[in-house]
Amino acid sequence: MTASRQTLTQYVDSAWGDDPTHEGLGAVVTAIAEGTRLVQEKVQAAAIADVLGTTGDVNVQGEVVQILDEQSSDIFVDVLSGSGAVAAVGSEEIAEGVIVGDEDSQRYVVLMDPLDGSSNIDVAVSIGSIFGIWKREPGEAVTADSMLTPGSKQVAAVYAVYGSSTVFVVATAAGVQGFTLDASSGAFELTHPDITFPAKCQYYSVPDGYYKNWDEPTRSAATMLRDGYSLRYVGSLVADFHRNLLKGGIFWYPADDKSPNGKLRLMYEANPLGFVAEQAGGAASSGRQRILDIQPEALHQRVPLMLGPADVVEKTVSILNS
């Protein structure tokens, strides 16, 4: 008989239930988990429910909005606003973010990519959701600036993957825990405790199709990775990162002559996954500096992003800057 696994609810209660420094964090993570379950249902039924394709609108990123992008953003804003512990929510799909409230109980600011890789929905490729969680001081005014805090100030980060199974990964200073949705019960069960990057790096995930747009140092660093590791590239950041975290690999989306400031979003993608990477014993870099040290200047700011085992990231950065 298989022993019962700890559920996310049990983990939250045991990890933070009696810790006043994390008061309300369990409510935030639990709300994200509920939103993940709801989004997973949307993703699974996308074609049948006729919600594939675009809305016809263009978001603040200058990208065509997928129907499920908009629906996922609305779902997560609703569950986070209703948690009673969130003061503000920033979303890749919302220009200015949402100010929820300034009660002392509303201790947290959440920034999210509600549906990462959504352009892959139509072809049934794994996609996901990404969240960074920051804490505000009681009594601190809640403004747009509340959402412009360096990644080093995060208290937690979460991501979900919607694929062959629905995976929910939570990172805090205490480590990285992976849960899997039990579709029969609706509970997330602990299946990957204490995740760290494997000692051996096997893979690299780089958009090699942009090679012609890279400068020579970037090409040299990418060639080193190609010569040392096997290429695995899904095209959904969260799916590529999750595989590399479990199997051993480095993800890198460099700047190029068309996107000199990088392509991925600092606050919604780089900071949360950078936090996860560091808590799992890895590193996160822009190629010039530690991701979590970057002082954000704008909510939708973009950066180059490198995530992976610390030694491989360090080696790649050294070649990039040689």
C-alpha positions as a Markdown table, in Angstrom:
| # | Residue | x | y | z |
|---|---|---|---|---|
| 1 | Met | 0.0 | 0.0 | 0.0 |
| 2 | Thr | 1.4 | 3.4 | -1.0 |
| 3 | Ala | 1.9 | 5.8 | 1.9 |
| 4 | Ser | -0.2 | 9.0 | 1.8 |
| 5 | Arg | 1.7 | 12.1 | 0.7 |
| 6 | Gln | 1.7 | 15.4 | 2.4 |
| 7 | Thr | -0.7 | 17.8 | 0.7 |
| 8 | Leu | 0.0 | 21.4 | -0.1 |
| 9 | Thr | -2.5 | 22.5 | 2.6 |
| 10 | Gln | -0.7 | 20.3 | 5.2 |
| 11 | Tyr | 2.7 | 21.7 | 4.1 |
| 12 | Val | 1.6 | 25.3 | 4.3 |
| 13 | Asp | 0.2 | 24.7 | 7.8 |
| 14 | Ser | 3.3 | 22.9 | 9.1 |
| 15 | Ala | 5.8 | 25.3 | 7.4 |
| 16 | Trp | 4.2 | 28.7 | 8.2 |
| 17 | Gly | 1.2 | 28.2 | 10.4 |
| 18 | Asp | 2.9 | 29.2 | 13.7 |
| 19 | Asp | 5.4 | 31.6 | 12.1 |
| 20 | Pro | 4.4 | 35.2 | 12.6 |
| 21 | Thr | 7.0 | 36.4 | 10.0 |
| 22 | His | 5.1 | 34.4 | 7.3 |
| 23 | Glu | 1.6 | 35.4 | 8.5 |
| 24 | Gly | -0.7 | 35.4 | 5.5 |
| 25 | Leu | 1.8 | 33.7 | 3.1 |
| 26 | Gly | -0.1 | 30.4 | 3.3 |
| 27 | Ala | -3.3 | 32.2 | 2.2 |
| 28 | Val | -1.4 | 33.7 | -0.8 |
| 29 | Val | 0.1 | 30.3 | -1.9 |
| 30 | Thr | -3.2 | 28.5 | -1.3 |
| 31 | Ala | -5.0 | 31.1 | -3.5 |
| 32 | Ile | -2.4 | 30.6 | -6.3 |
| 33 | Ala | -3.0 | 26.9 | -6.0 |
| 34 | Glu | -6.7 | 27.3 | -6.4 |
| 35 | Gly | -6.2 | 29.6 | -9.4 |
| 36 | Thr | -3.8 | 27.0 | -10.9 |
| 37 | Arg | -6.5 | 24.3 | -10.6 |
| 38 | Leu | -9.0 | 26.6 | -12.3 |
| 39 | Val | -6.6 | 27.5 | -15.1 |
| 40 | Gln | -5.7 | 23.9 | -15.6 |
| 41 | Glu | -9.3 | 23.1 | -16.2 |
| 42 | Lys | -9.4 | 25.9 | -18.8 |
| 43 | Val | -6.3 | 24.6 | -20.5 |
| 44 | Gln | -7.4 | 21.0 | -20.6 |
| 45 | Ala | -10.7 | 22.0 | -22.2 |
| 46 | Ala | -9.4 | 24.8 | -24.4 |
| 47 | Ala | -10.3 | 23.3 | -27.8 |
| 48 | Ile | -13.6 | 21.8 | -26.6 |
| 49 | Ala | -14.6 | 25.1 | -25.0 |
| 50 | Asp | -13.6 | 27.0 | -28.1 |
| 51 | Val | -11.2 | 29.3 | -26.3 |
| 52 | Leu | -8.2 | 28.7 | -28.4 |
| 53 | Gly | -6.8 | 31.6 | -30.4 |
| 54 | Thr | -6.6 | 35.4 | -29.8 |
| 55 | Thr | -8.9 | 38.1 | -28.5 |
| 56 | Gly | -7.8 | 40.5 | -31.3 |
| 57 | Asp | -6.4 | 42.9 | -28.7 |
| 58 | Val | -2.7 | 43.8 | -28.1 |
| 59 | Asn | -1.4 | 43.9 | -24.6 |
| 60 | Val | 1.0 | 46.3 | -23.0 |
| 61 | Gln | 3.9 | 44.1 | -24.2 |
| 62 | Gly | 2.9 | 44.8 | -27.8 |
| 63 | Glu | 1.8 | 41.1 | -28.2 |
| 64 | Val | -1.5 | 39.8 | -29.5 |
| 65 | Val | -3.5 | 38.6 | -26.5 |
| 66 | Gln | -4.5 | 34.9 | -26.4 |
| 67 | Ile | -8.0 | 34.2 | -25.1 |
| 68 | Leu | -6.6 | 32.1 | -22.3 |
| 69 | Asp | -4.1 | 34.8 | -21.4 |
| 70 | Glu | -6.9 | 37.1 | -20.5 |
| 71 | Gln | -9.0 | 34.5 | -18.7 |
| 72 | Ser | -6.0 | 33.2 | -16.7 |
| 73 | Ser | -5.0 | 36.8 | -15.6 |
| 74 | Asp | -8.6 | 37.4 | -14.5 |
| 75 | Ile | -8.7 | 34.1 | -12.5 |
| 76 | Phe | -5.5 | 34.8 | -10.6 |
| 77 | Val | -6.4 | 38.4 | -9.9 |
| 78 | Asp | -9.7 | 37.3 | -8.5 |
| 79 | Val | -8.3 | 34.5 | -6.2 |
| 80 | Leu | -5.4 | 36.7 | -5.0 |
| 81 | Ser | -7.7 | 39.6 | -4.3 |
| 82 | Gly | -10.0 | 37.4 | -2.4 |
| 83 | Ser | -7.3 | 35.8 | -0.3 |
| 84 | Gly | -7.3 | 38.7 | 2.2 |
| 85 | Ala | -3.5 | 38.8 | 2.3 |
| 86 | Val | -2.6 | 40.6 | -1.0 |
| 87 | Ala | -2.2 | 44.3 | -1.3 |
| 88 | Ala | -1.4 | 44.5 | -5.0 |
| 89 | Val | -1.2 | 42.3 | -8.1 |
| 90 | Gly | 0.9 | 43.0 | -11.2 |
| 91 | Ser | 0.3 | 41.0 | -14.3 |
| 92 | Glu | 2.0 | 40.7 | -17.7 |
| 93 | Glu | -1.5 | 41.3 | -19.1 |
| 94 | Ile | -2.4 | 44.4 | -17.2 |
| 95 | Ala | -0.8 | 47.8 | -17.9 |
| 96 | Glu | -0.7 | 49.3 | -14.4 |
| 97 | Gly | -1.4 | 46.4 | -12.1 |
| 98 | Val | -4.2 | 46.2 | -9.5 |
| 99 | Ile | -4.2 | 47.8 | -6.1 |
| 100 | Val | -6.3 | 45.5 | -3.9 |
| 101 | Gly | -6.1 | 47.3 | -0.5 |
| 102 | Asp | -3.9 | 48.6 | 2.3 |
| 103 | Glu | -5.2 | 46.8 | 5.4 |
| 104 | Asp | -2.4 | 45.5 | 7.7 |
| 105 | Ser | -3.5 | 42.0 | 6.9 |
| 106 | Gln | -2.8 | 42.6 | 3.2 |
| 107 | Arg | 0.9 | 42.0 | 3.6 |
| 108 | Tyr | 2.0 | 40.8 | 0.2 |
| 109 | Val | 2.5 | 42.0 | -3.4 |
| 110 | Val | 2.3 | 39.4 | -6.1 |
| 111 | Leu | 3.6 | 39.8 | -9.7 |
| 112 | Met | 2.8 | 37.2 | -12.2 |
| 113 | Asp | 2.9 | 35.8 | -15.7 |
| 114 | Pro | -0.5 | 34.2 | -15.6 |
| 115 | Leu | 0.0 | 32.0 | -18.6 |
| 116 | Asp | 3.6 | 31.6 | -19.8 |
| 117 | Gly | 4.0 | 30.1 | -23.3 |
| 118 | Ser | 0.3 | 30.6 | -24.2 |
| 119 | Ser | 1.1 | 30.7 | -27.9 |
| 120 | Asn | 1.8 | 26.9 | -27.6 |
| 121 | Ile | -1.7 | 26.0 | -26.4 |
| 122 | Asp | -2.9 | 25.3 | -29.9 |
| 123 | Val | -0.4 | 22.5 | -30.3 |
| 124 | Ala | -0.7 | 21.0 | -26.8 |
| 125 | Val | 2.8 | 21.9 | -25.7 |
| 126 | Ser | 3.4 | 22.4 | -21.9 |
| 127 | Ile | 2.8 | 25.9 | -20.6 |
| 128 | Gly | 2.6 | 27.4 | -17.1 |
| 129 | Ser | 2.1 | 30.2 | -14.7 |
| 130 | Ile | 4.8 | 32.1 | -12.7 |
| 131 | Phe | 4.6 | 34.2 | -9.5 |
| 132 | Gly | 6.9 | 36.3 | -7.4 |
| 133 | Ile | 5.8 | 37.2 | -3.9 |
| 134 | Trp | 7.1 | 40.2 | -2.0 |
| 135 | Lys | 6.2 | 41.4 | 1.5 |
| 136 | Arg | 5.3 | 45.0 | 2.4 |
| 137 | Glu | 5.6 | 46.5 | 5.8 |
| 138 | Pro | 2.3 | 47.1 | 7.8 |
| 139 | Gly | 1.1 | 50.6 | 7.2 |
| 140 | Glu | 3.2 | 51.1 | 4.1 |
| 141 | Ala | 1.3 | 52.9 | 1.4 |
| 142 | Val | 0.3 | 50.7 | -1.5 |
| 143 | Thr | 1.1 | 52.4 | -4.8 |
| 144 | Ala | 2.5 | 51.5 | -8.2 |
| 145 | Asp | 6.0 | 51.8 | -6.7 |
| 146 | Ser | 5.1 | 48.9 | -4.4 |
| 147 | Met | 5.5 | 46.7 | -7.4 |
| 148 | Leu | 9.0 | 47.9 | -8.2 |
| 149 | Thr | 11.1 | 46.0 | -5.7 |
| 150 | Pro | 14.3 | 44.0 | -6.5 |
| 151 | Gly | 14.0 | 40.3 | -6.7 |
| 152 | Ser | 16.3 | 39.8 | -3.7 |
| 153 | Lys | 13.4 | 41.1 | -1.5 |
| 154 | Gln | 11.1 | 38.2 | -2.5 |
| 155 | Val | 9.9 | 36.0 | 0.3 |
| 156 | Ala | 8.6 | 33.3 | -2.0 |
| 157 | Ala | 8.1 | 32.3 | -5.6 |
| 158 | Val | 5.8 | 29.8 | -7.3 |
| 159 | Tyr | 5.4 | 28.4 | -10.7 |
| 160 | Ala | 3.0 | 25.9 | -12.2 |
| 161 | Val | 3.4 | 23.6 | -15.3 |
| 162 | Tyr | 0.4 | 22.4 | -17.2 |
| 163 | Gly | 1.6 | 19.4 | -19.1 |
| 164 | Ser | 1.4 | 15.6 | -18.8 |
| 165 | Ser | 0.6 | 16.4 | -15.2 |
| 166 | Thr | -0.1 | 19.7 | -13.4 |
| 167 | Val | 3.0 | 20.5 | -11.2 |
| 168 | Phe | 3.1 | 23.3 | -8.6 |
| 169 | Val | 6.5 | 24.4 | -7.3 |
| 170 | Val | 7.0 | 26.6 | -4.2 |
| 171 | Ala | 10.3 | 28.2 | -3.2 |
| 172 | Thr | 11.1 | 30.0 | 0.0 |
| 173 | Ala | 14.4 | 30.5 | 1.9 |
| 174 | Ala | 13.7 | 27.0 | 3.4 |
| 175 | Gly | 14.0 | 25.3 | 0.0 |
| 176 | Val | 12.1 | 24.3 | -3.1 |
| 177 | Gln | 9.1 | 21.9 | -2.9 |
| 178 | Gly | 7.3 | 20.3 | -5.8 |
| 179 | Phe | 3.6 | 19.2 | -5.7 |
| 180 | Thr | 1.5 | 17.4 | -8.3 |
| 181 | Leu | -2.3 | 17.8 | -8.7 |
| 182 | Asp | -4.3 | 14.7 | -7.9 |
| 183 | Ala | -7.1 | 15.2 | -10.4 |
| 184 | Ser | -9.4 | 12.9 | -8.5 |
| 185 | Ser | -9.3 | 14.8 | -5.3 |
| 186 | Gly | -8.3 | 18.3 | -6.4 |
| 187 | Ala | -5.4 | 18.3 | -3.9 |
| 188 | Phe | -1.8 | 19.1 | -4.7 |
| 189 | Glu | 0.4 | 16.3 | -3.2 |
| 190 | Leu | 4.1 | 16.6 | -2.3 |
| 191 | Thr | 6.0 | 14.6 | -5.0 |
| 192 | His | 9.3 | 16.4 | -5.3 |
| 193 | Pro | 10.6 | 17.4 | -1.9 |
| 194 | Asp | 13.7 | 19.6 | -1.4 |
| 195 | Ile | 14.5 | 20.1 | -5.1 |
| 196 | Thr | 18.0 | 21.1 | -6.0 |
| 197 | Phe | 19.8 | 21.2 | -9.4 |
| 198 | Pro | 21.5 | 17.8 | -10.1 |
| 199 | Ala | 25.3 | 17.8 | -9.8 |
| 200 | Lys | 25.6 | 17.0 | -13.5 |
| 201 | Cys | 24.4 | 19.4 | -16.1 |
| 202 | Gln | 23.1 | 17.6 | -19.2 |
| 203 | Tyr | 21.1 | 20.1 | -21.2 |
| 204 | Tyr | 21.1 | 23.7 | -22.6 |
| 205 | Ser | 18.0 | 25.6 | -23.6 |
| 206 | Val | 18.8 | 28.5 | -26.0 |
| 207 | Pro | 16.9 | 29.9 | -28.9 |
| 208 | Asp | 19.5 | 29.0 | -31.5 |
| 209 | Gly | 17.3 | 30.3 | -34.3 |
| 210 | Tyr | 18.4 | 33.9 | -33.3 |
| 211 | Tyr | 22.1 | 33.0 | -33.7 |
| 212 | Lys | 22.5 | 35.5 | -36.6 |
| 213 | Asn | 21.2 | 38.3 | -34.4 |
| 214 | Trp | 23.8 | 37.7 | -31.6 |
| 215 | Asp | 27.1 | 39.5 | -31.1 |
| 216 | Glu | 30.3 | 37.5 | -31.1 |
| 217 | Pro | 30.7 | 37.0 | -27.3 |
| 218 | Thr | 27.1 | 35.6 | -27.2 |
| 219 | Arg | 27.9 | 33.3 | -30.1 |
| 220 | Ser | 31.0 | 32.1 | -28.4 |
| 221 | Ala | 29.2 | 31.4 | -25.1 |
| 222 | Ala | 26.4 | 29.6 | -27.0 |
| 223 | Thr | 29.0 | 27.5 | -28.9 |
| 224 | Met | 30.5 | 26.4 | -25.6 |
| 225 | Leu | 27.1 | 25.2 | -24.4 |
| 226 | Arg | 26.4 | 23.5 | -27.7 |
| 227 | Asp | 29.7 | 21.6 | -27.6 |
| 228 | Gly | 29.2 | 20.5 | -24.0 |
| 229 | Tyr | 25.5 | 19.7 | -23.6 |
| 230 | Ser | 22.5 | 18.4 | -25.5 |
| 231 | Leu | 20.0 | 21.0 | -26.8 |
| 232 | Arg | 16.4 | 20.8 | -25.4 |
| 233 | Tyr | 14.2 | 23.8 | -26.2 |
| 234 | Val | 10.4 | 23.8 | -25.8 |
| 235 | Gly | 9.8 | 27.5 | -26.3 |
| 236 | Ser | 7.8 | 27.8 | -23.0 |
| 237 | Leu | 10.1 | 29.3 | -20.4 |
| 238 | Val | 8.5 | 27.6 | -17.4 |
| 239 | Ala | 8.6 | 24.2 | -19.2 |
| 240 | Asp | 12.2 | 24.6 | -20.2 |
| 241 | Phe | 13.2 | 25.7 | -16.7 |
| 242 | His | 11.3 | 23.0 | -14.9 |
| 243 | Arg | 12.9 | 20.2 | -17.0 |
| 244 | Asn | 16.4 | 21.7 | -16.4 |
| 245 | Leu | 15.8 | 22.1 | -12.7 |
| 246 | Leu | 14.8 | 18.4 | -12.4 |
| 247 | Lys | 17.2 | 16.9 | -15.0 |
| 248 | Gly | 20.1 | 19.3 | -14.9 |
| 249 | Gly | 20.4 | 22.1 | -17.5 |
| 250 | Ile | 20.9 | 25.7 | -18.2 |
| 251 | Phe | 18.3 | 28.1 | -19.8 |
| 252 | Trp | 19.5 | 31.2 | -21.6 |
| 253 | Tyr | 17.6 | 33.8 | -23.6 |
| 254 | Pro | 20.2 | 36.3 | -24.6 |
| 255 | Ala | 19.8 | 39.9 | -25.8 |
| 256 | Asp | 20.2 | 40.4 | -29.6 |
| 257 | Asp | 20.2 | 43.2 | -32.1 |
| 258 | Lys | 16.4 | 43.2 | -32.3 |
| 259 | Ser | 16.0 | 43.0 | -28.5 |
| 260 | Pro | 19.1 | 44.7 | -27.0 |
| 261 | Asn | 17.5 | 44.9 | -23.6 |
| 262 | Gly | 16.4 | 41.3 | -23.6 |
| 263 | Lys | 13.1 | 39.7 | -24.3 |
| 264 | Leu | 11.8 | 38.2 | -21.0 |
| 265 | Arg | 10.2 | 40.3 | -18.2 |
| 266 | Leu | 12.2 | 41.1 | -15.1 |
| 267 | Met | 9.3 | 41.2 | -12.7 |
| 268 | Tyr | 7.1 | 38.5 | -14.0 |
| 269 | Glu | 9.6 | 35.8 | -15.2 |
| 270 | Ala | 13.2 | 36.6 | -14.4 |
| 271 | Asn | 12.8 | 37.5 | -10.7 |
| 272 | Pro | 10.5 | 34.6 | -9.7 |
| 273 | Leu | 12.4 | 31.9 | -11.5 |
| 274 | Gly | 15.7 | 33.5 | -10.5 |
| 275 | Phe | 14.6 | 33.1 | -6.9 |
| 276 | Val | 13.6 | 29.5 | -7.4 |
| 277 | Ala | 17.0 | 28.8 | -9.1 |
| 278 | Glu | 19.0 | 30.3 | -6.3 |
| 279 | Gln | 17.0 | 28.4 | -3.6 |
| 280 | Ala | 17.7 | 25.2 | -5.5 |
| 281 | Gly | 21.4 | 25.9 | -5.4 |
| 282 | Gly | 21.7 | 27.5 | -8.8 |
| 283 | Ala | 22.2 | 30.9 | -10.2 |
| 284 | Ala | 20.3 | 33.6 | -12.2 |
| 285 | Ser | 22.1 | 36.2 | -14.3 |
| 286 | Ser | 21.4 | 38.7 | -17.0 |
| 287 | Gly | 24.8 | 38.0 | -18.4 |
| 288 | Arg | 26.1 | 41.1 | -16.7 |
| 289 | Gln | 24.8 | 40.9 | -13.1 |
| 290 | Arg | 22.8 | 38.8 | -10.7 |
| 291 | Ile | 19.1 | 39.0 | -11.7 |
| 292 | Leu | 17.9 | 39.5 | -8.2 |
| 293 | Asp | 20.1 | 42.6 | -7.7 |
| 294 | Ile | 18.6 | 44.5 | -10.6 |
| 295 | Gln | 16.7 | 47.6 | -9.4 |
| 296 | Pro | 13.5 | 47.6 | -11.5 |
| 297 | Glu | 12.7 | 50.9 | -13.3 |
| 298 | Ala | 9.4 | 49.8 | -14.9 |
| 299 | Leu | 6.8 | 47.2 | -14.3 |
| 300 | His | 7.1 | 45.6 | -17.7 |
| 301 | Gln | 10.9 | 45.9 | -17.9 |
| 302 | Arg | 12.7 | 43.3 | -20.0 |
| 303 | Val | 16.1 | 41.6 | -19.4 |
| 304 | Pro | 18.3 | 38.9 | -20.9 |
| 305 | Leu | 17.9 | 35.8 | -18.7 |
| 306 | Met | 20.2 | 32.9 | -17.7 |
| 307 | Leu | 19.1 | 30.2 | -15.2 |
| 308 | Gly | 20.8 | 27.0 | -14.2 |
| 309 | Pro | 23.5 | 25.3 | -12.1 |
| 310 | Ala | 25.8 | 27.9 | -10.5 |
| 311 | Asp | 29.0 | 26.6 | -12.0 |
| 312 | Val | 27.6 | 26.5 | -15.6 |
| 313 | Val | 26.1 | 29.9 | -15.3 |
| 314 | Glu | 29.4 | 31.3 | -14.0 |
| 315 | Lys | 31.3 | 29.7 | -16.9 |
| 316 | Thr | 28.9 | 31.0 | -19.5 |
| 317 | Val | 29.0 | 34.5 | -18.1 |
| 318 | Ser | 32.8 | 34.5 | -18.0 |
| 319 | Ile | 32.9 | 33.6 | -21.7 |
| 320 | Leu | 30.2 | 36.2 | -22.5 |
| 321 | Asn | 32.3 | 38.9 | -20.8 |
| 322 | Ser | 35.7 | 37.8 | -22.0 |
